[in-house]
């Protein structure tokens, strides 16, 4: 199974983000959109939970897309989810 991760702060989610997510979903078996914390952006418009909720509403028609959040290293997250090249 080919798994892709689309990381970002998504604060807020944009049409550009959704375009990338949709194109990625057409190329991979599973896509995980992961809301990350960007320490370089101290002011946020939406909480991480709100961003996950917004993204879930935006991708509800894409069966192979899941939305998650993570605060650690992206490389560790990708390994945990099996989205690494072997």
N, C-alpha and C positions, 0 to 999 in steps of 0.2 A: 504494500500500500504506500503510495506517495503522499506524504503529509507536508503541507506548507504552513508557515506561520507568517501572518501579517501583523507585525508589531507597530505600535504607535501610541501617542497620548490621546488622540481622537477627541480633542477638547476645543471645539466640537467636531463631530464627525461631519465630513464634507462630501459633496458629490464626487470629488476626485478620489477620496478614500473608497467610496462605494464602487467606483469604476474599477479601481485596482482589485478590490475584493472579488467582484464579479468575474473579472478576467482571470484571476488566479483560480477561482472555483471551477472554471472551465478547463483548467490544465492539470488539476490535482484531484486525487481521490478524496482528500479531506483538507480543509483549510481551518486553521485556528486563528481567529482575530484576537490578539491579546492586547488589552489595555495596559500600558506600562506607565510607571510614574517617571516623569521627566523632571529631574532635580534642577534643571536649568530654567524651568518655568515655575517660579514660586507661586504665581497667582493663577488659579484655575477657574473656569466658568462653571464646570460641572464636577461633581464628585466622581470617583472611579465607579461606584455603584450606578450612578445615573448614566455614565457613559456606556457601561455594559448594557443597561436597559435600552438605551437609545439604539445601540448597535444591534441588539437582538431584534428590535422592531424593524430595523432596516434590512436585515438579512433573513427574515423569517421564511421567505420563499426559496432560499437556497438550502437544500437538504444536506449538503456536504460541508456546511459552514457552521462552526461553533464559536462562541464568544467567551473569553475568559479574561482574568486580570492577573497580573504578576508584578511584584516589586523587586525581585532579585535580578540576577544576571540572565540575559536572554539566552546565552549559550547553554546554561544549566537547564533552563526551561525547555529548550528545544530537545535536549538529550532526554529529559524526563518524559516528553511527549512522543519520542521516537521520530522526530523530524530532523534526523541527521543522516548524512550520507555514510553508508558503510563500505 
